[in-house]
Amino acid sequence: MVWIEDNPYGRYFNQFFRAFFNLSEMTGKESAIDSCNTHSLLTDNGPAFKGNIYPISRKGHEDWENLDIFFDGNLLGKAPKITGWTLDEYRENMVQARKKMLLEKLEEKTLKQNGKQTIVVCTATAQRKRFADIFGINEVNFEELAFSNSTGGSAYLSPIHGNSGKIIGWLYVIPFFRGPNGPLTYEEQRKYATRLREVLIKKGANVLLNC
């Protein structure tokens, strides 16, 4: 629960998923407690969780040549030496590695949940091509959802297809919680979620809408 309350990502996704699942509006510690304890949001047993494309935090990419890599508290060395890759090579290799693993997990999850489709939410719309590559999507297939009065601008939605050609999930790329025009308000964060809910209902998507 602490990361939801203290981390800007946590607060963003907490607001997003509370809105998507049509829960009451709350902020602060009260919101984090209700999300985790009452609805199991963003917990190991809940309907939504946080993951990363890159094992090494994006923040560390800014100084790749001097980035220290640790394992179990022990310093292994600098990133280029330990990985054997430049930053661009690292990113590309992680995309390919995660692509196979994530698509397999989505297929597996769909089968276990009797065809229920998974919603994958990614932040940073400028990176949507990279997100599309990871989930085997052609960037041109994104549907743009305009938010003319939002600080963050448009969001982008695309179905994710499995090996059979059936839809196993939906990729939804939304703005980073803080952009060149300033941070998104909680109201703006929630609107990205409620719009997604409305669109998926209209499409007849087989997704979880309540928790």
Phi and psi in degrees as GROMACS dihedral restraints (atoms count N, CA, C in turn):
[ dihedral_restraints ]
;  ai    aj    ak    al  type     phi  dphi    fc
    3     4     5     6     1   -60.4    20    10
    4     5     6     7     1   -42.7    20    10
    6     7     8     9     1   -65.6    20    10
    7     8     9    10     1   -28.5    20    10
    9    10    11    12     1   -69.3    20    10
   10    11    12    13     1   -39.6    20    10
   12    13    14    15     1   -78.7    20    10
   13    14    15    16     1   -38.4    20    10
   15    16    17    18     1   -98.6    20    10
   16    17    18    19     1   -17.2    20    10
   18    19    20    21     1  -102.4    20    10
   19    20    21    22     1   133.1    20    10
   21    22    23    24     1   -61.3    20    10
   22    23    24    25     1   -33.8    20    10
   24    25    26    27     1   -62.2    20    10
   25    26    27    28     1   -45.0    20    10
   27    28    29    30     1   -60.6    20    10
   28    29    30    31     1   -44.5    20    10
   30    31    32    33     1   -65.6    20    10
   31    32    33    34     1   -38.4    20    10
   33    34    35    36     1   -63.1    20    10
   34    35    36    37     1   -53.5    20    10
   36    37    38    39     1   -69.5    20    10
   37    38    39    40     1   -30.0    20    10
   39    40    41    42     1   -62.1    20    10
   40    41    42    43     1   -47.7    20    10
   42    43    44    45     1   -62.7    20    10
   43    44    45    46     1   -41.5    20    10
   45    46    47    48     1   -60.3    20    10
   46    47    48    49     1   -53.0    20    10
   48    49    50    51     1   -74.3    20    10
   49    50    51    52     1   -28.7    20    10
   51    52    53    54     1   -62.0    20    10
   52    53    54    55     1   -40.9    20    10
   54    55    56    57     1   -70.4    20    10
   55    56    57    58     1   -41.5    20    10
   57    58    59    60     1   -62.8    20    10
   58    59    60    61     1   -41.7    20    10
   60    61    62    63     1   -86.6    20    10
   61    62    63    64     1    10.1    20    10
   63    64    65    66     1    62.0    20    10
   64    65    66    67     1    40.2    20    10
   66    67    68    69     1   -89.2    20    10
   67    68    69    70     1   164.4    20    10
   69    70    71    72     1   -65.3    20    10
   70    71    72    73     1   153.1    20    10
   72    73    74    75     1   -76.3    20    10
   73    74    75    76     1   125.8    20    10
   75    76    77    78     1  -145.1    20    10
   76    77    78    79     1   156.7    20    10
   78    79    80    81     1  -137.0    20    10
   79    80    81    82     1   171.1    20    10
   81    82    83    84     1    69.7    20    10
   82    83    84    85     1  -159.9    20    10
   84    85    86    87     1   -61.2    20    10
   85    86    87    88     1   -37.4    20    10
   87    88    89    90     1   -57.7    20    10
   88    89    90    91     1   -41.2    20    10
   90    91    92    93     1   -65.4    20    10
   91    92    93    94     1   -44.8    20    10
   93    94    95    96     1   -62.8    20    10
   94    95    96    97     1   -42.6    20    10
   96    97    98    99     1   -63.5    20    10
   97    98    99   100     1   -46.3    20    10
   99   100   101   102     1   -64.2    20    10
  100   101   102   103     1   -42.5    20    10
  102   103   104   105     1   -62.8    20    10
  103   104   105   106     1   -46.8    20    10
  105   106   107   108     1   -78.2    20    10
  106   107   108   109     1   -49.4    20    10
  108   109   110   111     1   -81.2    20    10
  109   110   111   112     1   -35.4    20    10
  111   112   113   114     1   -91.2    20    10
  112   113   114   115     1   -41.5    20    10
  114   115   116   117     1  -113.5    20    10
  115   116   117   118     1    -3.7    20    10
  117   118   119   120     1    59.5    20    10
  118   119   120   121     1    23.4    20    10
  120   121   122   123     1   -64.8    20    10
  121   122   123   124     1   140.9    20    10
  123   124   125   126     1    54.4    20    10
  124   125   126   127     1    35.6    20    10
  126   127   128   129     1  -122.1    20    10
  127   128   129   130     1   170.5    20    10
  129   130   131   132     1   -60.4    20    10
  130   131   132   133     1   -29.9    20    10
  132   133   134   135     1  -103.6    20    10
  133   134   135   136     1     8.7    20    10
  135   136   137   138     1   -94.9    20    10
  136   137   138   139     1   179.2    20    10
  138   139   140   141     1   -84.1    20    10
  139   140   141   142     1    -4.9    20    10
  141   142   143   144     1  -140.4    20    10
  142   143   144   145     1   141.6    20    10
  144   145   146   147     1  -145.6    20    10
  145   146   147   148     1   163.0    20    10
  147   148   149   150     1  -103.5    20    10
  148   149   150   151     1   135.3    20    10
  150   151   152   153     1  -137.3    20    10
  151   152   153   154     1   172.0    20    10
  153   154   155   156     1  -129.1    20    10
  154   155   156   157     1   142.7    20    10
  156   157   158   159     1   -73.7    20    10
  157   158   159   160     1   -40.5    20    10
  159   160   161   162     1  -105.2    20    10
  160   161   162   163     1   128.3    20    10
  162   163   164   165     1   -59.3    20    10
  163   164   165   166     1   -34.1    20    10
  165   166   167   168     1   -94.6    20    10
  166   167   168   169     1   127.4    20    10
  168   169   170   171     1   -50.5    20    10
  169   170   171   172     1   140.5    20    10
  171   172   173   174     1   -56.4    20    10
  172   173   174   175     1   -31.6    20    10
  174   175   176   177     1   -60.2    20    10
  175   176   177   178     1   -34.2    20    10
  177   178   179   180     1   -72.4    20    10
  178   179   180   181     1   -17.3    20    10
  180   181   182   183     1   -67.2    20    10
  181   182   183   184     1   -21.9    20    10
  183   184   185   186     1   -65.0    20    10
  184   185   186   187     1   -24.9    20    10
  186   187   188   189     1  -133.4    20    10
  187   188   189   190     1    56.6    20    10
  189   190   191   192     1   -55.6    20    10
  190   191   192   193     1   -43.7    20    10
  192   193   194   195     1   -62.3    20    10
  193   194   195   196     1   -29.5    20    10
  195   196   197   198     1  -109.9    20    10
  196   197   198   199     1    11.3    20    10
  198   199   200   201     1   -77.7    20    10
  199   200   201   202     1   124.6    20    10
  201   202   203   204     1   -83.4    20    10
  202   203   204   205     1   136.7    20    10
  204   205   206   207     1  -107.4    20    10
  205   206   207   208     1   126.3    20    10
  207   208   209   210     1  -114.3    20    10
  208   209   210   211     1   151.2    20    10
  210   211   212   213     1  -142.7    20    10
  211   212   213   214     1   123.5    20    10
  213   214   215   216     1    53.7    20    10
  214   215   216   217     1    38.3    20    10
  216   217   218   219     1    81.9    20    10
  217   218   219   220     1    -1.4    20    10
  219   220   221   222     1  -105.0    20    10
  220   221   222   223     1   135.0    20    10
  222   223   224   225     1   -76.1    20    10
  223   224   225   226     1   122.5    20    10
  225   226   227   228     1   -93.8    20    10
  226   227   228   229     1   -31.8    20    10
  228   229   230   231     1   143.7    20    10
  229   230   231   232     1  -170.3    20    10
  231   232   233   234     1   -78.1    20    10
  232   233   234   235     1   150.1    20    10
  234   235   236   237     1   -54.0    20    10
  235   236   237   238     1   -48.4    20    10
  237   238   239   240     1   -59.9    20    10
  238   239   240   241     1   -37.1    20    10
  240   241   242   243     1   -74.0    20    10
  241   242   243   244     1   -43.7    20    10
  243   244   245   246     1   -70.3    20    10
  244   245   246   247     1   -41.8    20    10
  246   247   248   249     1   -85.1    20    10
  247   248   249   250     1   -28.4    20    10
  249   250   251   252     1    77.5    20    10
  250   251   252   253     1    13.4    20    10
  252   253   254   255     1  -125.4    20    10
  253   254   255   256     1   152.7    20    10
  255   256   257   258     1   -74.4    20    10
  256   257   258   259     1   171.9    20    10
  258   259   260   261     1   -61.5    20    10
  259   260   261   262     1   -43.7    20    10
  261   262   263   264     1   -62.6    20    10
  262   263   264   265     1   -40.5    20    10
  264   265   266   267     1   -66.2    20    10
  265   266   267   268     1   -41.0    20    10
  267   268   269   270     1   -59.3    20    10
  268   269   270   271     1   -48.3    20    10
  270   271   272   273     1   -61.1    20    10
  271   272   273   274     1   -44.5    20    10
  273   274   275   276     1   -66.3    20    10
  274   275   276   277     1   -42.6    20    10
  276   277   278   279     1   -64.9    20    10
  277   278   279   280     1   -37.5    20    10
  279   280   281   282     1   -68.6    20    10
  280   281   282   283     1   -37.1    20    10
  282   283   284   285     1   -59.6    20    10
  283   284   285   286     1   -47.1    20    10
  285   286   287   288     1   -67.0    20    10
  286   287   288   289     1   -40.7    20    10
  288   289   290   291     1   -67.2    20    10
  289   290   291   292     1   -45.4    20    10
  291   292   293   294     1   -70.1    20    10
  292   293   294   295     1   -32.6    20    10
  294   295   296   297     1   -57.1    20    10
  295   296   297   298     1   -51.4    20    10
  297   298   299   300     1   -61.7    20    10
  298   299   300   301     1   -47.8    20    10
  300   301   302   303     1   -65.8    20    10
  301   302   303   304     1   -45.0    20    10
  303   304   305   306     1   -67.0    20    10
  304   305   306   307     1   -41.4    20    10
  306   307   308   309     1   -66.4    20    10
  307   308   309   310     1   -37.3    20    10
  309   310   311   312     1   -63.5    20    10
  310   311   312   313     1   -41.7    20    10
  312   313   314   315     1   -65.8    20    10
  313   314   315   316     1   -39.6    20    10
  315   316   317   318     1   -64.8    20    10
  316   317   318   319     1   -42.2    20    10
  318   319   320   321     1   -59.3    20    10
  319   320   321   322     1   -47.1    20    10
  321   322   323   324     1   -61.9    20    10
  322   323   324   325     1   -43.9    20    10
  324   325   326   327     1   -64.9    20    10
  325   326   327   328     1   -39.9    20    10
  327   328   329   330     1   -63.3    20    10
  328   329   330   331     1   -42.1    20    10
  330   331   332   333     1   -64.9    20    10
  331   332   333   334     1   -43.5    20    10
  333   334   335   336     1   -66.1    20    10
  334   335   336   337     1   -29.3    20    10
  336   337   338   339     1  -103.9    20    10
  337   338   339   340     1    27.1    20    10
  339   340   341   342     1    54.0    20    10
  340   341   342   343     1    45.0    20    10
  342   343   344   345     1    89.4    20    10
  343   344   345   346     1     0.1    20    10
  345   346   347   348     1   -62.7    20    10
  346   347   348   349     1   131.0    20    10
  348   349   350   351     1   -89.7    20    10
  349   350   351   352     1   145.5    20    10
  351   352   353   354     1   -95.9    20    10
  352   353   354   355     1   138.1    20    10
  354   355   356   357     1   -98.6    20    10
  355   356   357   358     1   123.7    20    10
  357   358   359   360     1  -108.5    20    10
  358   359   360   361     1   118.3    20    10
  360   361   362   363     1  -107.8    20    10
  361   362   363   364     1   123.1    20    10
  363   364   365   366     1  -119.1    20    10
  364   365   366   367     1   145.2    20    10
  366   367   368   369     1  -105.3    20    10
  367   368   369   370     1   146.0    20    10
  369   370   371   372     1    98.0    20    10
  370   371   372   373     1    89.9    20    10
  372   373   374   375     1   -65.7    20    10
  373   374   375   376     1   -24.1    20    10
  375   376   377   378     1   -67.8    20    10
  376   377   378   379     1   -18.2    20    10
  378   379   380   381     1  -100.4    20    10
  379   380   381   382     1    14.0    20    10
  381   382   383   384     1   -62.4    20    10
  382   383   384   385     1   -30.4    20    10
  384   385   386   387     1   -63.6    20    10
  385   386   387   388     1   -41.5    20    10
  387   388   389   390     1   -64.0    20    10
  388   389   390   391     1   -42.9    20    10
  390   391   392   393     1   -63.2    20    10
  391   392   393   394     1   -41.3    20    10
  393   394   395   396     1   -61.2    20    10
  394   395   396   397     1   -43.2    20    10
  396   397   398   399     1   -59.1    20    10
  397   398   399   400     1   -40.6    20    10
  399   400   401   402     1   -63.9    20    10
  400   401   402   403     1   -33.9    20    10
  402   403   404   405     1  -104.6    20    10
  403   404   405   406     1    18.9    20    10
  405   406   407   408     1    66.4    20    10
  406   407   408   409     1    33.5    20    10
  408   409   410   411     1  -109.7    20    10
  409   410   411   412     1   141.4    20    10
  411   412   413   414     1   -81.8    20    10
  412   413   414   415     1   127.4    20    10
  414   415   416   417     1   -55.3    20    10
  415   416   417   418     1   -31.0    20    10
  417   418   419   420     1   -68.0    20    10
  418   419   420   421     1   -14.0    20    10
  420   421   422   423     1   -85.5    20    10
  421   422   423   424     1    -2.5    20    10
  423   424   425   426     1   -65.2    20    10
  424   425   426   427     1   137.0    20    10
  426   427   428   429     1   -96.8    20    10
  427   428   429   430     1   122.3    20    10
  429   430   431   432     1   -83.5    20    10
  430   431   432   433     1   128.2    20    10
  432   433   434   435     1  -108.2    20    10
  433   434   435   436     1   110.4    20    10
  435   436   437   438     1   -79.8    20    10
  436   437   438   439     1   141.7    20    10
  438   439   440   441     1  -131.3    20    10
  439   440   441   442     1    81.2    20    10
  441   442   443   444     1   -62.4    20    10
  442   443   444   445     1   -29.3    20    10
  444   445   446   447     1  -102.0    20    10
  445   446   447   448     1    13.0    20    10
  447   448   449   450     1   -97.7    20    10
  448   449   450   451     1   145.0    20    10
  450   451   452   453     1   -60.8    20    10
  451   452   453   454     1   -32.6    20    10
  453   454   455   456     1   -85.7    20    10
  454   455   456   457     1   -22.3    20    10
  456   457   458   459     1    87.8    20    10
  457   458   459   460     1  -156.9    20    10
  459   460   461   462     1   -68.3    20    10
  460   461   462   463     1   159.3    20    10
  462   463   464   465     1  -117.1    20    10
  463   464   465   466     1   166.1    20    10
  465   466   467   468     1  -135.3    20    10
  466   467   468   469     1   134.8    20    10
  468   469   470   471     1  -129.1    20    10
  469   470   471   472     1   139.0    20    10
  471   472   473   474     1  -150.5    20    10
  472   473   474   475     1   144.3    20    10
  474   475   476   477     1   -71.2    20    10
  475   476   477   478     1   152.5    20    10
  477   478   479   480     1  -110.6    20    10
  478   479   480   481     1   122.8    20    10
  480   481   482   483     1  -100.6    20    10
  481   482   483   484     1   143.4    20    10
  483   484   485   486     1   -88.7    20    10
  484   485   486   487     1  -173.8    20    10
  486   487   488   489     1   -61.7    20    10
  487   488   489   490     1   -29.6    20    10
  489   490   491   492     1   -79.7    20    10
  490   491   492   493     1   -10.3    20    10
  492   493   494   495     1    94.5    20    10
  493   494   495   496     1   -10.4    20    10
  495   496   497   498     1   -77.1    20    10
  496   497   498   499     1   154.5    20    10
  498   499   500   501     1   -74.4    20    10
  499   500   501   502     1   123.6    20    10
  501   502   503   504     1  -110.3    20    10
  502   503   504   505     1    -8.2    20    10
  504   505   506   507     1  -173.8    20    10
  505   506   507   508     1  -179.7    20    10
  507   508   509   510     1  -134.1    20    10
  508   509   510   511     1   129.6    20    10
  510   511   512   513     1   -98.1    20    10
  511   512   513   514     1   122.1    20    10
  513   514   515   516     1  -123.8    20    10
  514   515   516   517     1   114.2    20    10
  516   517   518   519     1  -104.7    20    10
  517   518   519   520     1   120.2    20    10
  519   520   521   522     1  -118.3    20    10
  520   521   522   523     1   162.9    20    10
  522   523   524   525     1   -63.5    20    10
  523   524   525   526     1   153.0    20    10
  525   526   527   528     1   -60.2    20    10
  526   527   528   529     1   150.6    20    10
  528   529   530   531     1   -68.3    20    10
  529   530   531   532     1   -13.7    20    10
  531   532   533   534     1  -137.2    20    10
  532   533   534   535     1   120.9    20    10
  534   535   536   537     1  -124.4    20    10
  535   536   537   538     1  -171.3    20    10
  537   538   539   540     1   -62.3    20    10
  538   539   540   541     1   -22.6    20    10
  540   541   542   543     1   -95.4    20    10
  541   542   543   544     1     7.9    20    10
  543   544   545   546     1   108.6    20    10
  544   545   546   547     1   175.2    20    10
  546   547   548   549     1   -73.3    20    10
  547   548   549   550     1   151.4    20    10
  549   550   551   552     1   -75.5    20    10
  550   551   552   553     1   141.4    20    10
  552   553   554   555     1   -76.1    20    10
  553   554   555   556     1   163.0    20    10
  555   556   557   558     1   -59.7    20    10
  556   557   558   559     1   -36.6    20    10
  558   559   560   561     1   -62.6    20    10
  559   560   561   562     1   -43.0    20    10
  561   562   563   564     1   -65.5    20    10
  562   563   564   565     1   -41.3    20    10
  564   565   566   567     1   -59.9    20    10
  565   566   567   568     1   -42.9    20    10
  567   568   569   570     1   -67.8    20    10
  568   569   570   571     1   -34.7    20    10
  570   571   572   573     1   -63.8    20    10
  571   572   573   574     1   -34.1    20    10
  573   574   575   576     1   -62.9    20    10
  574   575   576   577     1   -33.3    20    10
  576   577   578   579     1   -77.6    20    10
  577   578   579   580     1   -45.6    20    10
  579   580   581   582     1   -66.0    20    10
  580   581   582   583     1   -33.5    20    10
  582   583   584   585     1   -66.3    20    10
  583   584   585   586     1   -42.6    20    10
  585   586   587   588     1   -60.1    20    10
  586   587   588   589     1   -45.1    20    10
  588   589   590   591     1   -57.7    20    10
  589   590   591   592     1   -46.9    20    10
  591   592   593   594     1   -61.8    20    10
  592   593   594   595     1   -44.4    20    10
  594   595   596   597     1   -65.8    20    10
  595   596   597   598     1   -43.9    20    10
  597   598   599   600     1   -67.4    20    10
  598   599   600   601     1   -35.5    20    10
  600   601   602   603     1   -63.6    20    10
  601   602   603   604     1   -44.4    20    10
  603   604   605   606     1   -62.3    20    10
  604   605   606   607     1   -34.4    20    10
  606   607   608   609     1   -79.3    20    10
  607   608   609   610     1    -8.4    20    10
  609   610   611   612     1    71.9    20    10
  610   611   612   613     1    27.7    20    10
  612   613   614   615     1   -65.3    20    10
  613   614   615   616     1   140.9    20    10
  615   616   617   618     1   -89.7    20    10
  616   617   618   619     1    75.8    20    10
  618   619   620   621     1  -126.1    20    10
  619   620   621   622     1   158.4    20    10
  621   622   623   624     1   -73.4    20    10
  622   623   624   625     1   125.9    20    10
  624   625   626   627     1  -114.2    20    10
  625   626   627   628     1    -6.9    20    10
  627   628   629   630     1  -136.9    20    10
  628   629   630   631     1   153.0    20    10
